[in-house]
Amino acid sequence: MTDWHGFCDRLRDLGDGIVDMPGVDTEQDVVNGQRHLLGLLAGALQESVEFSDREVPSIYRHNSDTGQWGAPGPDNTYWRAKIEPSGTYRLDGKVPGRRPFLVQLPEGEMHLGQYGSHGEITSEELSIAADGSFELIISAEPHDGNWLPIKGDPDHVSIREYFLDWNVEPGWFVIERLDLVDTLRTSPTPEQFFTRLDRAITWTEKAFTFWPDWIQSLRLGSPLNEATAPQSVPGSADNIAYGGVQFELGPDEALVIDLETPEAKYWSFALYDLLWYESPMFGQRQTSLNKEQVETADGRCRIVVAHQDPGWTNWLDTTGLQCGSVAYRYVWAETKPTPVAEVVQFAEICVDGDPQHRIEQLTNRRLATQRRFR
């Protein structure tokens, strides 16, 4: 168990070690790594200190635009709350417009070696009122109505809320433990606090190395500038298929991604960096596109990844990254086409676009991100 000085020492060691990490070549890389580290720490303090009470749980948002790990989807708001397998919980919420969401019971964190999933249920499987409100019981014992059985030993309940249209009203979720309704939360004792602080810095240390190693292994194991086939990923939900393109582009090059339009309730393409596995500035720059944001023609979709605006609506902004990753997700999919990627000269693909439309796209992203995460 660490004490306060030990916690600070371990955090300093992480920050001091950034300069020696693979791929860190510039002062900007170091600064980006320090910001990433602080975002991880903020998430770890939420997970391990402020919201670690399983007897009186609270639900909270995580993996936002300012603190990312594990390549979160820019179209998602992620929620979670700690639970115990022996407990009975009521999850209440409201998601306007019948937008899709998914409730999952993960074993824990992939970066802690916990890949299991002990149950999940989708919004389509729930009885939901006309205004989008619902109630879900989560327990080992059967219950009438909406019920998600607890099987195995899950660490928390996780919710993915999907935003195809970023301009809609965000949803909300709350949780209550029904078998301990008379339990009052108390302040942690010194021993409890430092145990949680030790978990938080351990969580941060593991995440800080696991996800860079993960994306580097994907890059080394995947052909450059070619799309991989969609497949499920250990630790993720069962009905999500992932694929991607590891790209390297010169200053005058662009990557063109062509595919048949998937038949899926949700699908998207998002750009990530190769150091910290973040979608850079997704609330400020167009680094992601989903099925409602893209233009399609004759059952096909073409996306252009480029350093400059090519005039295409379906532009993914590299934000200056020469090397990076474009990940795609198919969720609740009936068809899962493998895209075809090709590097071309930027001049060959550039067209006269609509500057005003681009301004509107980026303004909508900025404002919608504020509504979702602030």
Number of C-alpha atoms within 10 A of each C-alpha: 12 19 15 10 9 14 17 13 13 17 18 11 11 19 17 12 11 19 17 10 14 11 13 15 11 10 10 10 17 19 14 15 22 16 15 21 24 16 19 24 22 17 22 24 19 16 22 21 20 14 18 18 18 16 19 21 21 19 20 19 18 21 22 21 22 18 18 21 23 19 18 20 25 27 23 18 22 19 19 24 23 24 26 19 18 12 17 20 23 17 19 15 17 19 21 16 13 15 18 17 19 18 21 22 29 24 20 20 17 18 19 13 12 15 15 19 21 16 19 19 19 15 17 12 10 15 14 18 11 10 11 16 17 18 20 22 23 25 22 17 13 12 14 7 11 18 21 22 20 22 13 15 17 21 20 23 26 21 23 19 21 21 22 20 14 21 14 14 14 19 19 16 19 17 24 19 23 16 12 13 10 9 10 8 10 8 7 14 9 10 12 13 17 18 17 22 22 21 19 22 23 20 21 25 21 15 23 21 15 19 21 22 17 16 22 19 11 16 18 10 10 15 13 15 22 18 23 19 16 19 14 15 13 12 16 16 21 15 14 17 20 20 20 25 26 26 23 16 21 14 13 12 20 26 24 20 21 17 17 18 19 21 16 15 13 20 24 22 24 26 31 24 21 22 23 27 23 26 28 24 14 24 22 16 18 21 22 26 23 20 19 14 15 17 15 16 9 7 9 12 18 21 21 26 24 27 22 18 20 22 16 19 19 20 23 25 22 26 17 12 20 15 16 23 25 23 22 25 23 25 19 17 17 11 12 23 15 17 22 17 22 14 18 15 15 22 11 10 16 16 12 9 13 11 11 8 11 17 11 11 16 16 15 16 19 17 14 19 20 12 14 19 14 7
